[in-house]
Amino acid sequence: MPRKARLDAFNTLHHVMARGIERSLIFRDDHDRMDFLEHLGILSEETKTTVYAWALMPNHFHILLRSGPGGLPHFMRRLLTGYAVRFNKRHARAGHLFQNRYASIVCEEDLYFMELIRYIHLNPVAAHIVETMRQLDSYRFTGHSVIMGTHYLPWQDIGYVLSWFNLSRVSYRSFMQKGIDHGATDLDGGGLLRLLGERLEVSHVHDRDHVLTDQRVLGTGDFVEQLLKQKIQKRNSSPTEQARRIENVLKRYCRKAGITIRALKSGSRAVPIPRIRSEIARVLIRELGLSYTETARLLGVSHVAVSKMIKRETDHE
């Protein structure tokens, strides 16, 4: 089954997760964890991505964030690729570090923000890395200790989190403690809702029986309908600045190589077309934040071909 396109727009709340390939460790020591956090902070400030909660586990991580103007894919690609390159160099290893692509869930803020904060920050308790709230208060590798004031990270937005608890750390901590005492809501499965059908028109959406579970959205049917409307509006909108940037990239590389855009998209493997495709794919994906599927469509090749191009580029870095 083909992978579904990500749902994203500026100012969208996302629960993001990434796991090590074959569940291998992505953090071997505190040096790795501090390196990841340092660059998470740098990128969040550069891209105006707001981070509310996070947890670094041995073989995966969670982040609750609000995407910036450049969108989530661009932010995550820089975060994961940069970390993987540094990790491999530090530990003298080669190959992929993360399993497949990262998971991202668009979240309905009014219903789930507090539960997401608790769910993410209680991950070390669920994994028995720490056993008590007192230990969690000082545990360095979740955003909980930052909210409690034990540690300080200037890029984590603790003010907005505490605004949900009347600006009271006591209220926030009590809410967290209830998650330990009674169990936090499982947000990996139930409650992930979206409308039936990738191409369903909004005007036909009225029957709530047509709401199914899906890993892309955490919210009610009304919230999902709103997302679908935004997606259709975006699809039917006039060319955006992003579209002009894409066109400029294609023209610039084709002009430099002395080939036409038609030749680029023809599927030809005549020199230097494959190399130019690979260079363009790298720019479209890493710098402009396009998906592999979008890039494949623009270059006239398959999704698998684009994946191989990016892998070769990564192996040569």
Residue pairs with C-beta under 8 A, 6 or more apart in sequence:
2 293
3 101
3 293
4 198
4 214
4 216
5 291
5 293
6 72
6 73
6 104
6 216
6 291
7 106
7 216
7 217
7 227
7 231
8 14
8 67
8 71
8 72
8 73
8 104
8 106
9 67
9 71
9 230
9 234
10 67
10 68
10 69
10 71
11 66
11 67
12 66
12 67
12 72
12 106
13 64
13 65
13 66
13 106
13 107
13 108
13 109
13 113
14 63
14 64
14 65
14 66
14 67
14 72
14 104
14 105
14 106
14 107
15 62
15 63
15 64
15 104
15 105
15 107
15 116
15 120
15 187
15 218
16 62
16 63
16 64
16 65
16 72
16 76
16 102
16 103
16 104
16 105
17 60
17 61
17 62
17 63
17 102
17 103
17 104
18 26
18 60
18 61
18 76
18 80
18 98
18 99
18 102
18 103
19 26
19 59
19 60
19 98
19 99
20 26
20 59
20 60
20 97
20 98
20 99
21 95
21 96
21 97
21 98
21 99
22 99
23 59
23 99
24 59
24 97
25 58
25 59
26 32
26 58
26 59
26 60
26 61
26 87
26 97
26 98
27 33
27 36
27 56
27 57
27 58
27 59
27 61
28 91
30 140
31 90
32 87
32 90
33 56
33 140
33 141
35 83
35 86
35 87
35 90
36 56
36 61
36 83
37 56
37 141
37 153
39 79
39 82
39 83
40 51
40 54
40 63
40 79
40 155
41 153
41 154
41 155
41 156
43 49
43 75
43 78
43 79
44 50
44 51
44 65
44 75
44 155
45 155
47 68
47 69
47 70
47 74
47 75
47 78
48 68
48 69
48 70
49 65
49 66
49 67
49 68
49 72
49 75
50 65
50 66
50 68
50 157
50 160
51 63
51 64
51 65
51 143
51 155
51 156
51 157
52 64
52 65
52 66
52 113
52 117
52 143
52 156
52 157
52 160
52 161
53 62
53 63
53 64
53 116
53 117
53 120
53 121
53 142
53 143
53 144
53 161
54 61
54 62
54 63
54 64
54 120
54 142
54 143
54 156
55 61
55 62
55 120
55 121
55 123
55 124
55 141
55 142
55 143
56 141
56 142
57 123
57 124
57 127
57 129
62 120
62 123
63 120
64 107
64 116
64 117
64 120
65 72
65 75
67 75
68 75
70 289
71 289
72 104
72 289
73 289
73 290
73 291
74 286
74 287
74 288
74 289
75 289
76 102
76 104
77 285
77 286
77 289
78 286
80 97
80 98
80 102
81 286
81 314
83 97
84 96
84 97
84 98
85 314
85 317
87 93
87 97
88 94
88 95
88 97
94 315
103 215
104 216
105 192
105 215
105 216
105 217
105 218
106 216
106 217
106 218
106 219
106 227
107 113
107 116
107 217
107 218
107 219
108 217
108 218
108 219
108 220
108 223
111 219
111 220
112 187
112 191
112 218
112 219
113 164
114 164
114 175
115 184
115 185
115 187
116 187
116 218
117 161
117 164
118 175
118 176
118 179
118 184
118 185
119 179
119 184
119 185
119 186
119 187
120 142
120 143
121 136
121 142
121 143
121 144
121 147
121 176
122 136
122 176
122 179
122 180
122 184
123 142
124 130
124 136
124 139
124 141
124 142
125 131
125 136
125 180
126 184
129 139
130 136
130 139
132 180
133 173
133 176
133 177
133 180
136 142
136 144
136 145
136 176
137 144
137 145
137 148
137 150
137 173
138 145
138 150
139 145
140 151
143 153
143 156
143 158
144 176
145 151
146 152
146 153
146 156
146 158
147 156
147 158
147 161
147 162
147 169
147 172
148 169
148 172
148 173
149 169
159 167
161 172
162 168
162 169
162 172
165 171
165 172
165 175
187 218
189 213
190 213
191 218
191 219
192 213
192 214
192 215
192 216
192 217
192 218
193 211
193 212
193 213
193 214
193 217
193 218
193 219
193 220
193 221
193 223
193 224
194 211
194 212
194 214
194 216
194 217
194 224
194 227
194 228
195 205
195 210
195 211
195 212
195 221
195 224
195 225
195 228
196 210
196 211
196 212
197 210
200 210
200 228
201 232
202 225
202 228
202 229
202 232
205 225
205 228
208 221
211 221
211 224
217 223
217 224
217 227
242 288
245 288
246 284
246 288
246 290
246 298
249 280
249 283
249 284
249 288
250 261
250 264
250 280
250 298
251 261
253 276
253 279
253 280
253 283
254 260
254 261
254 263
254 264
254 276
257 272
257 273
257 276
259 272
259 273
259 276
263 273
264 273
264 276
264 277
264 280
264 299
264 300
265 298
265 299
265 300
266 273
266 300
267 300
267 301
277 299
277 301
277 309
278 309
278 312
278 313
280 299
281 295
281 299
281 306
281 309
281 310
281 313
282 309
282 310
282 313
284 290
284 294
284 295
284 298
285 291
285 292
285 295
285 306
285 310
290 298
292 303
292 306
292 307
292 310
293 303
295 306
296 302
296 303
296 305
296 306
299 306
